[in-house]
Amino acid sequence: MKLSGNLGTAIVTGASSGIGKLFADRLAARGYDLVLVARREDRLRSIAADLQSRFSVRADVLVADLSEPAGVASVSDRISSDSSVSMLVNNAGYSTIKTLAQTPDEVIANMIALNITALTTLSKAAIVRFTERGAGTVVNVGSGAGFAPFPGIGIPVYASTKAYVFLLTKYLQNEVDGTGVSVRLVLPGAVVSEGWEVAGGAELEPLPDAIVMTTEDCVDAVMSGLDQGEPVIAPSLADLTLLEAYDSASGTLLQSMFSAQPATRYGLGK
């Protein structure tokens, strides 16, 4: 079913720039009212005013630092208390290009809090609320970097958090099966946005133009994927059989990990 018309309110985290800002724009164009979540109130208010002017929708501002429990709680409360909320876009997140040894402890803690804890807590709040009424959509933004170590770029914490988002979202898709609730996973590749500079733009500049997508193309591909009902939306992935093979191999590997007998290569003679 096409995502168009007045479909309630979409909460978009990380809405002050990049992919989140574009998500808000495209959803407003389709008739969603919005709750824009980020830390920078001035930016959010400017974006909200622009969206209300261009699309005649309601755009509320919710200033919250999702690396802090209080910020997560404020968004969870909005999900739980606002009956108009029909979509949650868990987009907020950040990266840094450093080896683990070079990454300050506070950066590790903040990245895990934002990329994992906030996304998990808000997903739970939305699924509980949406399941009660048998409708609603959760969109979790992961990353193509969550499949395997990216050659030549040190993003061990970020990539690992996105591997978590991949597995969590797959679990959630199973949990909501048959409830009327939809959980979608978005897996961008390299996307030019403000987060590019935060992560370490100079170190990312050598990436070839052929693998770096614009924010506009990324979000427009995601919106098309939502329309098409794709449970996993990978804007850069041309051959979907690669993802299917990955899922199949991981399922086979999972089953093979559980046996009462040690593998013969360990020579235990049992």
N, C-alpha and C positions, 0 to 999 in steps of 0.2 A: 504494500500500500504506500502511495506517495506521501511523504512527509510535507504536507502543505496545509494552509488554512490555520484557523485559530485552534491550536492544540494544547493550550494551557501554558504553563510556565517552565522554561528551561533554566536550570542553574548551571552556570559555566564557571569553573574555577580556573585561575590563571588567565582571567579575561582582559587584563590590562595591556596585553601585547601579543604579538605572534599568532600562533595557532588558536589560542583561546579567543583573542579579539576577532579573528576571522570566523570562528565558530559562531560567536554571538551575532555577527553581521548576517551570516547566511541563515541562521535560525530566525532572526527578526524578519528577514525578507520573506520567510515562509509563514509568518503569522504567530510565532511564539512570543509571549511576554518573556521577560528575562530577569534573572537575578545575577548580577555580575560580581564575581568574587575575586579579590586580590588584595594586596597590601596598600597599593598606591591610590588613595582616595581621589586625588586630583585627576588622575588619568581615567579612573572609572567613571567619575561624574561627567567628564568630557565625552567619553564613549557613549554613556547612557543618554546624554542630551542629543547626540548625533543620531543614535538609533531611533529614539522617540520621534525626532523631527522627520527622518526619512521614511520610517515605516509605520508610524502611528501605533506603536506598541508601547506597553509599559516596560520600563527598564529600571529596576531597583538596583541600588548599590549596597553591597555588603562587604565592608572592609574587614578582612580577616587574614591573619598570618597562620597558614595551615601547617607550619612547622611547630606550632604551639598548641597545646591541648585546648586552650580557650577559644582559639580561632576555629578549630575543628568542631568544637561543641556548638558554636554559634551557627555554623552552616548545618550541622545535624539537626539543630532545633528548628531551623527554617524548613528543612525537608519534612520533618515530622508534623509541624504545625500548619503548614500552608497546603490546603487541599488542592490548590491549582497546580502544584508542581507535578509535572508529568515526565520530565527528563532531567537527568543529571549527567553532565559532561565532566568527568574527572580528568582535567587537562593539566592542572598545576603540577609542576615538577622542574627540576633543574639538574644540570650536570657540571662537571669540571674535568678538565683533561690533566690528570695527574696519576702517577702510580699510587698504590695504596700507601706505600711508605712516605710519599710526599704529601698526602692528603691530611690536613689538620683534623684532629679528633672532632672539633665542633662542626666542621663541614660534613664529616661522615654522619654524625648524629642528625644534623638538620636535613641532609639529603634523604636519609632513611625515614625520618619523621614525615617529610613532605611526600616523597615518591611512594612510600609504602603505607605508613600508618594512617595518614590522612585519607588516602585513596580507599583503604580497606574499611575504615570507620564510616566514611560517607557512603560507600557502596552498600554496607550493611543497613544504614539508616534508610536509604532509598529502596532497597529490596523489601525491607519490612513494610514500609509505607505502601509501596506499589502492589505488593502481594495482597495486602488487605483489600484493595479495590480491584485487583485483577487486571491492571494495566499500568504501563510506564516503561521507560527506557533508561538504561544505564549505559553510558559510553565511557570505557576506560582507555586512556591513551597510553599505550606501551611504546615499544620501539623495536625496529629491526635489529638493533644492537643487542637485544635480549636473547638471541638465539645462540651466539657463539662469540668468543673473543674477537674484537675487531682488529685486524692486522695493523700494527704500527701506531695505534692510538691508545693511550692509557686511560681507559674509563672503567676501571674494575668495579667501583661502587655503583655508578650510574647504570651500567649494563646489567649488573646483578639485580638492581631494583626493578629493572624492566623485565627481567626474566621472571621475577616474582609476579609482576602485573600480568604477564602472559598466563602463568599457571593458575593464579587466583581467578582470573576471568573465565578460564576454561571450567574451573570448578563451579563458578557461579552460574554459568550457562546450563550446567547439569541440574543445579539446585532449582532453577526457576522453570525448568521444562514443564509445560502444561499449566502454568499459572497465569498466562497472559502477559507476563513481564518479559521484556527483552533485554539481554545484556550483550553488548557489542564490544569487540576488541579492535582497537585501531593501532596499526603497526607502521608508523612512518619510517622512512629511511633518513637520509641527511636532508634537512629542511632549513632553508635560510630564514632566520627569525632573530628577534632580539636575544633569545637564548643562545644563539650562535656566539655572540660576543661574550656573554657571561661565561660560557663553557671554555672559551679560549679561542676567539676568532682567528688570531694569527696562526695558530697551530692547525686550524681547520682549512685555511685558505688553500693549501696545496692539493686538497681534494679535487679531482677532475670535475669540470662542469657537467659532464655526462651523468654524474651520480647525485648531484645536488638539485633538489626540487624547490620551487618557489612555494611560499606559504599558501598562496592563492590556489595553485594547482593541487597541493596536498589536501586542503580543506574541501575544495570542490569535488575531488575524487572521493573523499570520505562521505560527503553528502550523497553522492551517487551510489556509493556502496550501501548506505543506510536505506535508500530507496529500493535497492535491489534485494534487501534482506540478507546481506552477507553477514554471518556471525563474526568473521574475522576480516577486517578491511585493511589491506596492505597496498597503499597507493602506488608503490613502485614495482610491485610484483606482477610481472606479465604472465608467468606460467604458474597457475594455481596448483598444478600437479606436484610442484615442489613442496608446497605447504601440506598437501594431502599426504605425501610420502613421509614428511617429518612427523605428522600426527600418527601415521600408521607405525612407523619405526619406534616412536616413543612409547606407544601402547604395547608393542611387542616386548620392548626392553623392560617396561614396568612389570609385566607378567613374569619375565625371566629372572627378575631380581629376587623373587620369593621362592625359596626351596628349603626344605629341612636338611638337605645334604650339601656340604661344601663342594665347590667346583673341583673337578678332578685335577686341575693344574696345580692345586695347593698340596697334592700328594699326601693327604691325610689317610688314605686307604680305607675309607668307609664306603 
